[in-house]
């Protein structure tokens, strides 16, 4: 009991100031008797106030309680809200300092709050956390340091429970795009409208002619039968296979705003696969580095998105070298039907591309391959900056060289009939959906 008392009792800074004043009075009191007496009274009064505050704080066993409300799963790369409810069980007002023990991965010390609690009152506080890695995150206790209006000592309370939350790929981003995909309003987030080229081949229904319709779609038999001009309505072909193929090798380790390129690819692939399923296509997943780590066959069944999310959550890598030959062999063996493959990877030079070009060309023979490449935004900032000396001019020239080589890589892929997306990591999801809608509109899948 005594040990617990000492562990929970903290001295406030105001007490140190008061003790300093008393010591100062004692030092002066050696020369002035009146001041010496005053120092005695000050010491006695300070001792009484400290004892009184300790008595007030410790007369109730559980004077302060609190709970933490957070989702069971956090969304990687997004702001996730944490809510604290702090309750005062004392019959008087108290001042509290609240420090929440956030997971060690955040390396954060700023989540402390100062608040005043009315008697029997409750205070609700909120803050946000942005994880940048998938995995399990453990919260500790909520530490509440309570003091009275005297502010001489504090009593520490441990509130809340030790909990663990799992950080999954960005399901908040997925829900945001899901709503827009259902309402056919994806352009609100920057997804451009795609002009349709020719006809899609899947018949939907017959309807009446409206101004602006293509005369080539007139259904002459239905027109003769009804007396009105009737049109054949076509729709995007459905039940096509769409795969996200993610390279978990060392080229995906580069960070951007806290997240690695791998996590950007994982978040984007979850969105694009969900969008494909909402448009009645089948979604699948392949991950690889030195070996092919996982293959999730394309499907649009209920609960398949959950399987994709769980598979992406469980992906672990040592960022080794990606093996494209083994990737080609595994896809050739397990994916027989022609499919749209979004290959999330990165090539920094033409040499690295040509080393893997044979495997990419082999993949593109049987499937519609889209290679997703990432721009180095740090290089862009260097090329836009003004060079002030010879050294900065040299650095700017080299940065321009690397940037131009990335564009040459994209053109080299197009020369071999392989589609590509060269994008900043922050615009990856929008550009991927643009490409998917473009390929659907052109009837290539």
C-alpha positions in Angstrom: 0.0 0.0 0.0 2.8 2.4 0.9 4.7 1.5 -2.2 1.7 2.2 -4.4 1.3 5.5 -2.6 4.8 6.6 -3.4 4.5 5.4 -7.0 1.4 7.4 -7.6 2.5 10.6 -5.8 4.2 13.3 -7.9 5.5 16.7 -6.8 4.3 19.7 -8.9 6.6 22.5 -10.0 4.6 24.9 -7.8 5.8 23.0 -4.7 9.5 23.5 -5.8 8.9 27.2 -6.2 7.3 27.4 -2.8 10.2 25.4 -1.2 12.6 27.8 -2.9 10.9 30.7 -1.3 11.0 29.1 2.1 14.7 28.3 1.8 15.4 31.9 0.7 13.5 33.2 3.7 15.6 31.0 6.0 18.8 32.2 4.4 17.8 35.9 5.1 16.5 34.9 8.5 20.0 34.4 9.9 20.4 38.2 9.8 16.8 39.3 10.5 14.9 37.5 13.3 11.5 38.6 12.0 12.2 37.0 8.6 13.3 33.8 10.4 10.0 33.6 12.2 8.2 34.2 8.9 10.1 31.4 7.3 9.0 29.0 10.1 5.4 30.0 9.6 5.8 29.6 5.8 7.2 26.1 6.2 4.4 25.1 8.6 1.8 26.5 6.3 3.3 24.8 3.2 3.4 21.5 5.0 -0.2 21.8 6.0 -1.3 22.7 2.4 0.7 19.7 1.0 -0.8 17.4 3.6 -4.3 18.7 2.9 -3.9 18.3 -0.9 -2.6 14.7 -0.4 -5.6 14.0 1.9 -8.0 15.3 -0.7 -6.5 13.4 -3.6 -6.2 10.1 -1.7 -9.4 10.0 0.2 -11.1 8.3 -2.8 -9.5 5.2 -4.1 -10.6 5.6 -7.7 -10.9 9.4 -8.1 -10.3 9.4 -11.8 -11.2 6.8 -14.4 -11.0 6.8 -18.2 -11.5 4.8 -21.3 -10.0 4.8 -24.8 -12.2 4.3 -27.9 -10.4 3.3 -31.1 -11.3 1.2 -34.0 -10.1 -2.5 -34.0 -8.4 -1.8 -37.2 -6.5 1.2 -38.4 -6.2 2.3 -42.0 -2.5 2.5 -43.2 -1.5 6.0 -44.4 -4.7 7.6 -43.2 -5.7 9.7 -40.2 -7.4 7.4 -37.6 -9.3 9.0 -34.7 -8.7 8.0 -31.0 -11.2 9.2 -28.4 -10.5 9.5 -24.6 -13.3 9.7 -22.0 -12.0 10.9 -18.6 -14.4 10.8 -15.6 -13.9 12.7 -12.3 -15.3 11.0 -9.3 -14.2 13.6 -6.8 -16.8 15.9 -5.1 -14.8 19.0 -6.3 -13.1 20.3 -9.4 -9.7 18.9 -10.3 -7.0 19.8 -12.8 -5.6 16.9 -14.8 -2.8 16.3 -17.2 -3.6 13.3 -19.5 -0.8 11.3 -21.3 -1.9 8.5 -23.5 0.7 5.7 -24.1 0.5 5.5 -27.9 2.1 2.6 -29.8 5.9 2.7 -30.0 5.8 2.7 -33.8 4.6 6.4 -33.8 7.5 7.6 -31.6 5.2 10.3 -30.5 5.3 12.3 -27.2 2.9 15.1 -28.0 -0.3 13.3 -27.1 -0.7 15.0 -23.7 -3.6 17.2 -22.7 -4.4 19.7 -20.0 -8.0 19.8 -18.8 -10.2 20.9 -15.9 -12.8 18.5 -14.7 -16.0 19.6 -13.0 -17.1 17.7 -9.9 -18.5 14.3 -11.1 -17.8 15.6 -14.6 -16.7 13.8 -17.8 -14.2 15.2 -20.4 -14.0 13.9 -24.0 -10.8 14.4 -25.9 -9.8 13.3 -29.4 -6.6 13.0 -31.4 -5.5 11.4 -34.6 -2.8 8.9 -35.5 -1.4 8.2 -39.0 0.3 4.8 -39.2 2.9 4.2 -42.0 3.4 0.5 -41.5 1.1 -2.5 -41.5 1.1 -4.7 -38.5 0.0 -4.9 -34.8 0.2 -1.7 -32.7 -0.1 -1.8 -28.9 -1.6 0.9 -26.8 -0.6 1.2 -23.1 -2.5 2.8 -20.3 -3.9 6.3 -20.1 -1.9 8.2 -17.4 -3.9 10.9 -15.7 -2.1 13.2 -13.2 -4.7 14.9 -11.0 -4.3 17.9 -8.7 -6.5 20.3 -6.8 -6.6 24.1 -7.2 -3.4 24.3 -4.9 -1.3 22.5 -7.6 1.4 21.4 -5.1 1.3 17.6 -5.7 -0.3 15.3 -8.2 -1.7 11.8 -8.0 -1.2 9.5 -11.0 -4.0 7.3 -12.1 -3.7 4.5 -14.7 -6.9 4.4 -16.8 -7.9 2.5 -19.8 -6.8 -1.0 -20.9 -3.7 -2.2 -22.8 -5.1 -2.9 -26.3 -3.7 -3.9 -29.7 -5.0 -2.7 -33.0 -4.2 -4.1 -36.4 -3.1 -1.7 -39.1 -4.5 -2.8 -42.5 -4.1 -1.5 -46.0 -6.0 1.7 -46.5 -9.6 0.6 -46.3 -10.7 4.2 -45.7 -9.4 5.1 -49.1 -11.1 2.0 -50.5 -14.5 3.1 -49.0 -14.1 6.6 -50.4 -13.6 5.3 -54.0 -16.2 2.6 -53.5 -18.9 5.2 -52.9 -17.9 7.1 -56.0 -17.6 3.9 -58.1 -21.2 2.9 -57.1 -22.5 6.3 -58.0 -20.4 6.5 -61.3 -18.9 9.7 -60.0 -15.2 8.9 -59.9 -14.2 12.1 -61.5 -14.9 13.9 -58.2 -11.5 12.7 -57.0 -9.7 13.6 -60.2 -10.5 10.4 -62.2 -11.0 11.7 -65.8 -13.8 10.8 -68.1 -12.7 8.5 -70.9 -14.0 8.8 -74.4 -15.3 5.5 -75.7 -13.8 4.3 -78.9 -16.1 2.2 -81.0 -18.5 -0.3 -79.4 -18.3 -2.6 -76.5 -19.5 -6.0 -77.4 -21.7 -7.0 -74.5 -25.4 -6.3 -75.3 -27.5 -4.8 -72.5 -31.0 -3.8 -73.7 -33.0 -2.0 -76.4 -34.2 1.6 -75.8 -35.7 4.5 -77.6 -33.5 6.8 -79.7 -32.4 10.1 -78.1 -30.5 13.0 -79.8 -26.8 12.3 -79.9 -27.0 8.5 -80.2 -24.8 6.7 -82.7 -26.9 5.8 -85.8 -24.9 2.6 -86.2 -26.6 1.2 -83.1 -30.1 1.4 -84.5 -32.0 -1.9 -84.1 -34.0 -1.9 -87.4 -36.2 -4.9 -86.6 -37.3 -3.3 -83.3 -37.8 0.0 -85.1 -40.0 -1.6 -87.7 -42.0 -3.5 -85.1 -42.7 -0.5 -82.8 -42.8 2.4 -85.2 -40.2 4.3 -83.1 -36.5 4.5 -83.7 -35.0 1.9 -81.3 -31.3 1.6 -80.2 -29.2 -1.2 -79.1 -27.6 -0.4 -75.7 -24.2 -1.9 -75.0 -22.2 -2.0 -71.8 -18.7 -2.7 -70.7 -17.9 -6.4 -70.9 -18.1 -8.0 -67.5 -16.4 -10.9 -65.7 -12.9 -10.0 -66.9 -9.9 -10.9 -64.8 -8.1 -8.0 -63.1 -4.9 -8.8 -61.1 -2.7 -6.7 -59.0 0.8 -8.0 -59.2 3.0 -6.4 -56.5 6.8 -6.5 -56.5 7.9 -6.6 -52.8 11.6 -6.3 -53.7 14.1 -3.7 -52.7 13.1 -1.2 -55.5 9.8 -0.7 -53.5 11.5 0.3 -50.3 11.9 4.0 -51.2 9.9 6.2 -48.8 7.5 9.0 -49.7 5.7 11.0 -46.9 6.4 8.2 -44.4 5.1 5.3 -46.5 7.2 3.0 -48.7 6.4 2.5 -52.3 5.3 -1.0 -51.4 2.6 0.3 -49.0 1.4 2.8 -51.7 1.1 -0.1 -54.1 -0.7 -2.2 -51.6 -3.2 0.6 -50.8 -3.7 1.4 -54.5 -4.2 -2.3 -55.5 -6.9 -2.7 -52.8 -8.8 0.2 -54.4 -8.4 -0.9 -58.0 -9.4 -4.4 -57.2 -12.5 -3.3 -55.3 -13.4 -0.9 -58.2 -13.1 -3.8 -60.6 -15.4 -6.0 -58.5 -18.0 -3.2 -58.3 -17.9 -3.1 -62.1 -18.6 -6.9 -62.2 -15.0 -7.9 -63.1 -13.1 -10.6 -61.2 -10.2 -9.4 -58.9 -7.1 -11.4 -58.1 -3.7 -10.8 -56.4 -0.1 -11.9 -56.9 2.9 -10.8 -54.8 6.5 -11.7 -55.4 10.1 -10.9 -54.6 12.8 -13.7 -54.8 9.9 -16.1 -55.0 6.2 -15.7 -55.7 4.8 -15.2 -52.2 1.1 -15.5 -52.8 -1.4 -16.1 -55.6 -5.1 -15.3 -55.0 -7.2 -16.5 -57.9 -9.5 -13.9 -59.5 -13.1 -13.9 -58.2 -16.0 -11.6 -57.5 -17.6 -13.7 -54.8 -19.0 -12.3 -51.6 -16.2 -11.9 -49.1 -13.4 -12.0 -51.7 -12.4 -8.4 -50.9 -11.9 -9.4 -47.3 -9.6 -12.3 -48.5 -7.6 -9.8 -50.5 -7.3 -7.4 -47.6 -6.2 -10.2 -45.2 -3.6 -11.4 -47.8 -2.2 -7.9 -48.2 -2.1 -7.3 -44.5 -0.1 -10.5 -44.0 2.6 -9.7 -46.6 6.1 -9.5 -45.2 9.3 -8.8 -47.1 13.0 -8.4 -46.5 13.1 -6.3 -49.7 15.2 -8.7 -51.7 15.6 -8.7 -55.5 12.4 -9.4 -57.5 12.6 -12.5 -59.7 10.5 -11.8 -62.9 11.3 -15.2 -64.5 9.7 -17.0 -61.6 6.8 -14.6 -61.7 6.2 -15.3 -65.4 6.4 -19.1 -64.8 3.9 -18.9 -61.9 1.4 -16.7 -63.8 1.7 -18.8 -66.9 1.0 -21.9 -64.8 -1.9 -20.6 -62.7 -3.6 -17.9 -64.7 -4.8 -19.4 -68.0 -7.4 -16.9 -69.0 -6.3 -13.6 -70.6 -6.3 -11.0 -67.8 -5.4 -7.4 -67.0 -2.3 -7.3 -64.9 -1.3 -4.2 -63.0 2.3 -4.8 -62.2 3.4 -2.4 -59.4 7.2 -2.2 -59.6 10.0 0.4 -60.2 12.9 0.7 -62.6 15.5 3.4 -62.0 17.5 2.8 -65.2 17.3 1.4 -68.7 19.8 -1.3 -67.7 17.5 -2.6 -65.0 14.6 -2.6 -67.4 16.3 -4.5 -70.2 17.4 -7.1 -67.7 13.8 -7.9 -67.1 12.3 -7.0 -70.5 12.2 -10.6 -71.8 10.0 -11.7 -68.9 7.7 -8.6 -69.3 7.3 -9.3 -73.0 6.5 -12.9 -72.3 3.8 -11.8 -69.8 2.3 -9.3 -72.3 1.9 -12.0 -75.0 -0.8 -13.8 -72.9 -2.1 -10.9 -70.8 -2.8 -7.2 -71.0 0.1 -5.9 -68.9 0.2 -2.4 -67.3 3.6 -1.6 -65.6 3.2 1.0 -62.8 6.3 3.1 -62.3 7.0 5.8 -59.7 8.4 9.2 -60.2 11.0 10.4 -57.7 9.4 13.5 -56.3 12.7 14.5 -54.6 14.4 14.7 -58.0 11.5 16.9 -59.3 12.1 19.4 -56.5 15.8 19.5 -57.3 15.2 20.1 -61.0 12.8 22.9 -60.4 15.1 24.7 -57.9 17.5 27.3 -59.2 21.2 26.4 -59.2 23.2 29.0 -57.2 26.7 27.5 -57.8 28.6 24.9 -59.8 27.9 22.0 -57.4 24.1 22.7 -57.4 24.2 22.9 -61.2 25.9 19.5 -61.4 23.3 18.0 -59.0 20.5 19.5 -61.0 21.9 18.0 -64.3 22.2 14.5 -62.8 18.6 14.8 -61.4 17.4 15.8 -64.9 19.2 12.8 -66.4 17.5 10.4 -64.0 14.1 12.0 -64.6 14.5 11.8 -68.4 15.5 8.1 -68.1 12.3 7.3 -66.2 10.3 8.8 -69.2 12.5 6.8 -71.6 11.7 3.6 -69.6 7.9 4.3 -70.0 8.3 4.9 -73.8 10.4 1.7 -74.1 7.6 -0.3 -72.6 5.1 1.2 -75.0 7.4 0.3 -77.9 7.0 -3.3 -76.9 3.3 -3.1 -76.6 3.3 -2.9 -72.8 1.1 -0.2 -71.2 2.7 1.9 -68.5 1.8 4.4 -65.7 4.5 6.9 -64.6 3.1 8.6 -61.5 3.9 10.3 -58.3 3.1 8.0 -55.3 0.4 10.4 -54.0 -1.5 10.2 -57.4 -1.1 6.4 -57.8 -4.6 5.4 -57.0 -6.3 8.0 -59.3 -3.9 7.2 -62.2 -4.5 3.5 -61.8 -8.2 3.9 -61.9 -7.9 6.2 -65.0 -5.9 3.5 -66.8 -8.4 0.8 -65.8 -11.4 2.8 -67.1 -9.5 3.7 -70.3 -8.7 0.1 -71.1 -12.4 -0.8 -70.4 -13.6 2.0 -72.7 -11.3 0.9 -75.5 -12.5 -2.6 -75.2 -9.0 -4.1 -74.6 -10.2 -6.3 -71.7 
